[in-house]
């Protein structure tokens, strides 16, 4: 699975930043995931000129250039921190079964 985030990634308080909220929810549910950081942070005016190009892949996958989005291994796309957090809570990763 791949989590697309802005430059804030999964750092910072999850209640304050959507990308952090998504990452922390996946971490709490026990998931390992690839993290892809995209440019074009909307509060950084110097990134506005390249925002569309920087987020082209995100828009192709989700229909919007907003992050976070989560792409599951079956190619299902979950958009938005609330939806990602809800999915993670409803689908916690099962602990690996040990052989024996």
Rosetta constraint file for C-alpha pairs under 8 A:
AtomPair CA 1 CA 32 HARMONIC 7.85 0.50
AtomPair CA 1 CA 33 HARMONIC 5.20 0.50
AtomPair CA 1 CA 34 HARMONIC 6.24 0.50
AtomPair CA 1 CA 70 HARMONIC 7.06 0.50
AtomPair CA 1 CA 71 HARMONIC 5.54 0.50
AtomPair CA 1 CA 72 HARMONIC 4.51 0.50
AtomPair CA 1 CA 73 HARMONIC 5.03 0.50
AtomPair CA 2 CA 33 HARMONIC 5.51 0.50
AtomPair CA 2 CA 34 HARMONIC 4.64 0.50
AtomPair CA 2 CA 35 HARMONIC 5.83 0.50
AtomPair CA 2 CA 36 HARMONIC 6.95 0.50
AtomPair CA 2 CA 70 HARMONIC 5.70 0.50
AtomPair CA 2 CA 71 HARMONIC 5.15 0.50
AtomPair CA 2 CA 72 HARMONIC 6.66 0.50
AtomPair CA 3 CA 23 HARMONIC 7.63 0.50
AtomPair CA 3 CA 33 HARMONIC 6.70 0.50
AtomPair CA 3 CA 34 HARMONIC 6.19 0.50
AtomPair CA 3 CA 35 HARMONIC 5.02 0.50
AtomPair CA 3 CA 36 HARMONIC 6.13 0.50
AtomPair CA 3 CA 68 HARMONIC 6.86 0.50
AtomPair CA 3 CA 69 HARMONIC 5.90 0.50
AtomPair CA 3 CA 70 HARMONIC 4.54 0.50
AtomPair CA 3 CA 71 HARMONIC 6.49 0.50
AtomPair CA 4 CA 35 HARMONIC 6.08 0.50
AtomPair CA 4 CA 36 HARMONIC 4.77 0.50
AtomPair CA 4 CA 37 HARMONIC 5.76 0.50
AtomPair CA 4 CA 38 HARMONIC 6.90 0.50
AtomPair CA 4 CA 58 HARMONIC 7.50 0.50
AtomPair CA 4 CA 67 HARMONIC 6.30 0.50
AtomPair CA 4 CA 68 HARMONIC 5.38 0.50
AtomPair CA 4 CA 69 HARMONIC 5.32 0.50
AtomPair CA 4 CA 70 HARMONIC 6.33 0.50
AtomPair CA 5 CA 9 HARMONIC 5.29 0.50
AtomPair CA 5 CA 10 HARMONIC 7.87 0.50
AtomPair CA 5 CA 19 HARMONIC 5.55 0.50
AtomPair CA 5 CA 35 HARMONIC 7.39 0.50
AtomPair CA 5 CA 36 HARMONIC 6.33 0.50
AtomPair CA 5 CA 37 HARMONIC 4.98 0.50
AtomPair CA 5 CA 38 HARMONIC 6.15 0.50
AtomPair CA 5 CA 67 HARMONIC 5.38 0.50
AtomPair CA 5 CA 68 HARMONIC 4.78 0.50
AtomPair CA 5 CA 69 HARMONIC 7.11 0.50
AtomPair CA 6 CA 19 HARMONIC 6.85 0.50
AtomPair CA 6 CA 37 HARMONIC 5.38 0.50
AtomPair CA 6 CA 38 HARMONIC 5.24 0.50
AtomPair CA 6 CA 39 HARMONIC 6.19 0.50
AtomPair CA 6 CA 40 HARMONIC 7.56 0.50
AtomPair CA 6 CA 41 HARMONIC 6.20 0.50
AtomPair CA 6 CA 67 HARMONIC 6.55 0.50
AtomPair CA 6 CA 68 HARMONIC 7.29 0.50
AtomPair CA 7 CA 37 HARMONIC 5.99 0.50
AtomPair CA 7 CA 38 HARMONIC 6.81 0.50
AtomPair CA 7 CA 39 HARMONIC 6.78 0.50
AtomPair CA 7 CA 41 HARMONIC 7.16 0.50
AtomPair CA 8 CA 12 HARMONIC 7.58 0.50
AtomPair CA 8 CA 17 HARMONIC 7.82 0.50
AtomPair CA 8 CA 19 HARMONIC 6.58 0.50
AtomPair CA 8 CA 20 HARMONIC 6.98 0.50
AtomPair CA 9 CA 19 HARMONIC 5.69 0.50
AtomPair CA 9 CA 20 HARMONIC 6.06 0.50
AtomPair CA 9 CA 23 HARMONIC 7.44 0.50
AtomPair CA 9 CA 35 HARMONIC 7.83 0.50
AtomPair CA 9 CA 37 HARMONIC 6.70 0.50
AtomPair CA 10 CA 14 HARMONIC 7.91 0.50
AtomPair CA 10 CA 19 HARMONIC 5.75 0.50
AtomPair CA 10 CA 20 HARMONIC 3.85 0.50
AtomPair CA 10 CA 21 HARMONIC 7.17 0.50
AtomPair CA 10 CA 22 HARMONIC 7.35 0.50
AtomPair CA 10 CA 23 HARMONIC 4.90 0.50
AtomPair CA 10 CA 24 HARMONIC 6.53 0.50
AtomPair CA 11 CA 20 HARMONIC 5.47 0.50
AtomPair CA 12 CA 16 HARMONIC 7.50 0.50
AtomPair CA 12 CA 17 HARMONIC 7.16 0.50
AtomPair CA 12 CA 20 HARMONIC 6.10 0.50
AtomPair CA 13 CA 17 HARMONIC 6.65 0.50
AtomPair CA 13 CA 20 HARMONIC 6.50 0.50
AtomPair CA 13 CA 21 HARMONIC 7.35 0.50
AtomPair CA 14 CA 18 HARMONIC 6.85 0.50
AtomPair CA 14 CA 19 HARMONIC 7.69 0.50
AtomPair CA 14 CA 20 HARMONIC 4.73 0.50
AtomPair CA 14 CA 21 HARMONIC 3.81 0.50
AtomPair CA 14 CA 22 HARMONIC 7.51 0.50
AtomPair CA 14 CA 24 HARMONIC 6.47 0.50
AtomPair CA 15 CA 20 HARMONIC 7.86 0.50
AtomPair CA 15 CA 21 HARMONIC 6.16 0.50
AtomPair CA 16 CA 20 HARMONIC 7.78 0.50
AtomPair CA 16 CA 21 HARMONIC 7.66 0.50
AtomPair CA 17 CA 21 HARMONIC 6.19 0.50
AtomPair CA 18 CA 22 HARMONIC 6.29 0.50
AtomPair CA 18 CA 68 HARMONIC 6.84 0.50
AtomPair CA 18 CA 80 HARMONIC 7.50 0.50
AtomPair CA 18 CA 81 HARMONIC 5.17 0.50
AtomPair CA 18 CA 82 HARMONIC 7.96 0.50
AtomPair CA 19 CA 23 HARMONIC 6.26 0.50
AtomPair CA 19 CA 67 HARMONIC 7.02 0.50
AtomPair CA 19 CA 68 HARMONIC 5.33 0.50
AtomPair CA 19 CA 81 HARMONIC 6.50 0.50
AtomPair CA 20 CA 24 HARMONIC 5.94 0.50
AtomPair CA 21 CA 25 HARMONIC 6.12 0.50
AtomPair CA 21 CA 81 HARMONIC 6.06 0.50
AtomPair CA 21 CA 82 HARMONIC 7.92 0.50
AtomPair CA 21 CA 85 HARMONIC 7.09 0.50
AtomPair CA 22 CA 26 HARMONIC 6.37 0.50
AtomPair CA 22 CA 68 HARMONIC 6.98 0.50
AtomPair CA 22 CA 80 HARMONIC 7.91 0.50
AtomPair CA 22 CA 81 HARMONIC 4.86 0.50
AtomPair CA 22 CA 82 HARMONIC 7.39 0.50
AtomPair CA 22 CA 84 HARMONIC 5.73 0.50
AtomPair CA 22 CA 85 HARMONIC 5.55 0.50
AtomPair CA 23 CA 27 HARMONIC 6.15 0.50
AtomPair CA 24 CA 28 HARMONIC 6.03 0.50
AtomPair CA 25 CA 29 HARMONIC 6.22 0.50
AtomPair CA 25 CA 84 HARMONIC 7.53 0.50
AtomPair CA 25 CA 85 HARMONIC 5.07 0.50
AtomPair CA 25 CA 88 HARMONIC 6.10 0.50
AtomPair CA 25 CA 89 HARMONIC 7.22 0.50
AtomPair CA 26 CA 30 HARMONIC 6.40 0.50
AtomPair CA 26 CA 31 HARMONIC 5.44 0.50
AtomPair CA 26 CA 32 HARMONIC 7.76 0.50
AtomPair CA 26 CA 84 HARMONIC 7.88 0.50
AtomPair CA 26 CA 85 HARMONIC 7.04 0.50
AtomPair CA 26 CA 88 HARMONIC 5.62 0.50
AtomPair CA 27 CA 31 HARMONIC 5.60 0.50
AtomPair CA 27 CA 32 HARMONIC 7.29 0.50
AtomPair CA 29 CA 88 HARMONIC 5.77 0.50
AtomPair CA 29 CA 89 HARMONIC 6.36 0.50
AtomPair CA 29 CA 91 HARMONIC 7.56 0.50
AtomPair CA 29 CA 92 HARMONIC 4.63 0.50
AtomPair CA 29 CA 93 HARMONIC 5.90 0.50
AtomPair CA 30 CA 92 HARMONIC 6.62 0.50
AtomPair CA 30 CA 93 HARMONIC 5.43 0.50
AtomPair CA 31 CA 92 HARMONIC 7.83 0.50
AtomPair CA 31 CA 93 HARMONIC 6.11 0.50
AtomPair CA 38 CA 54 HARMONIC 6.04 0.50
AtomPair CA 38 CA 55 HARMONIC 6.18 0.50
AtomPair CA 39 CA 47 HARMONIC 7.03 0.50
AtomPair CA 39 CA 50 HARMONIC 7.77 0.50
AtomPair CA 39 CA 51 HARMONIC 6.47 0.50
AtomPair CA 39 CA 54 HARMONIC 5.28 0.50
AtomPair CA 39 CA 55 HARMONIC 6.85 0.50
AtomPair CA 40 CA 44 HARMONIC 7.53 0.50
AtomPair CA 40 CA 47 HARMONIC 4.75 0.50
AtomPair CA 40 CA 48 HARMONIC 5.80 0.50
AtomPair CA 40 CA 49 HARMONIC 7.97 0.50
AtomPair CA 40 CA 50 HARMONIC 6.27 0.50
AtomPair CA 40 CA 51 HARMONIC 3.99 0.50
AtomPair CA 40 CA 52 HARMONIC 7.48 0.50
AtomPair CA 40 CA 54 HARMONIC 6.15 0.50
AtomPair CA 40 CA 55 HARMONIC 7.09 0.50
AtomPair CA 41 CA 47 HARMONIC 6.28 0.50
AtomPair CA 41 CA 48 HARMONIC 7.45 0.50
AtomPair CA 41 CA 51 HARMONIC 7.38 0.50
AtomPair CA 42 CA 47 HARMONIC 7.30 0.50
AtomPair CA 42 CA 48 HARMONIC 6.67 0.50
AtomPair CA 44 CA 48 HARMONIC 7.19 0.50
AtomPair CA 47 CA 51 HARMONIC 6.03 0.50
AtomPair CA 50 CA 54 HARMONIC 5.88 0.50
AtomPair CA 51 CA 55 HARMONIC 6.02 0.50
AtomPair CA 52 CA 56 HARMONIC 5.84 0.50
AtomPair CA 52 CA 65 HARMONIC 7.37 0.50
AtomPair CA 55 CA 59 HARMONIC 6.26 0.50
AtomPair CA 55 CA 65 HARMONIC 5.63 0.50
AtomPair CA 56 CA 60 HARMONIC 6.19 0.50
AtomPair CA 56 CA 65 HARMONIC 7.12 0.50
AtomPair CA 57 CA 61 HARMONIC 6.20 0.50
AtomPair CA 58 CA 62 HARMONIC 5.99 0.50
AtomPair CA 58 CA 63 HARMONIC 7.53 0.50
AtomPair CA 58 CA 64 HARMONIC 6.88 0.50
AtomPair CA 58 CA 65 HARMONIC 5.60 0.50
AtomPair CA 58 CA 66 HARMONIC 7.49 0.50
AtomPair CA 58 CA 67 HARMONIC 7.62 0.50
AtomPair CA 58 CA 69 HARMONIC 7.61 0.50
AtomPair CA 59 CA 63 HARMONIC 4.68 0.50
AtomPair CA 59 CA 64 HARMONIC 4.53 0.50
AtomPair CA 59 CA 65 HARMONIC 4.61 0.50
AtomPair CA 59 CA 66 HARMONIC 7.72 0.50
AtomPair CA 60 CA 64 HARMONIC 7.69 0.50
AtomPair CA 61 CA 77 HARMONIC 7.05 0.50
AtomPair CA 62 CA 69 HARMONIC 7.50 0.50
AtomPair CA 62 CA 77 HARMONIC 6.48 0.50
AtomPair CA 62 CA 78 HARMONIC 7.90 0.50
AtomPair CA 62 CA 79 HARMONIC 6.89 0.50
AtomPair CA 66 CA 80 HARMONIC 7.90 0.50
AtomPair CA 67 CA 79 HARMONIC 7.23 0.50
AtomPair CA 67 CA 80 HARMONIC 6.54 0.50
AtomPair CA 68 CA 79 HARMONIC 6.40 0.50
AtomPair CA 68 CA 80 HARMONIC 5.45 0.50
AtomPair CA 68 CA 81 HARMONIC 6.06 0.50
AtomPair CA 69 CA 77 HARMONIC 6.79 0.50
AtomPair CA 69 CA 78 HARMONIC 5.63 0.50
AtomPair CA 69 CA 79 HARMONIC 4.42 0.50
AtomPair CA 69 CA 80 HARMONIC 5.88 0.50
AtomPair CA 69 CA 81 HARMONIC 7.57 0.50
AtomPair CA 69 CA 84 HARMONIC 7.53 0.50
AtomPair CA 70 CA 77 HARMONIC 5.66 0.50
AtomPair CA 70 CA 78 HARMONIC 5.08 0.50
AtomPair CA 70 CA 79 HARMONIC 6.45 0.50
AtomPair CA 70 CA 84 HARMONIC 6.83 0.50
AtomPair CA 71 CA 75 HARMONIC 5.70 0.50
AtomPair CA 71 CA 76 HARMONIC 5.73 0.50
AtomPair CA 71 CA 77 HARMONIC 4.57 0.50
AtomPair CA 71 CA 78 HARMONIC 6.46 0.50
AtomPair CA 72 CA 76 HARMONIC 5.28 0.50
AtomPair CA 72 CA 77 HARMONIC 6.38 0.50
AtomPair CA 72 CA 78 HARMONIC 7.96 0.50
AtomPair CA 78 CA 83 HARMONIC 6.53 0.50
AtomPair CA 78 CA 84 HARMONIC 6.09 0.50
AtomPair CA 79 CA 83 HARMONIC 6.40 0.50
AtomPair CA 79 CA 84 HARMONIC 6.78 0.50
AtomPair CA 80 CA 84 HARMONIC 6.17 0.50
AtomPair CA 81 CA 85 HARMONIC 5.97 0.50
AtomPair CA 82 CA 86 HARMONIC 6.07 0.50
AtomPair CA 83 CA 87 HARMONIC 6.07 0.50
AtomPair CA 84 CA 88 HARMONIC 6.13 0.50
AtomPair CA 85 CA 89 HARMONIC 6.18 0.50
AtomPair CA 86 CA 90 HARMONIC 6.13 0.50
AtomPair CA 87 CA 91 HARMONIC 5.92 0.50
AtomPair CA 88 CA 92 HARMONIC 5.76 0.50
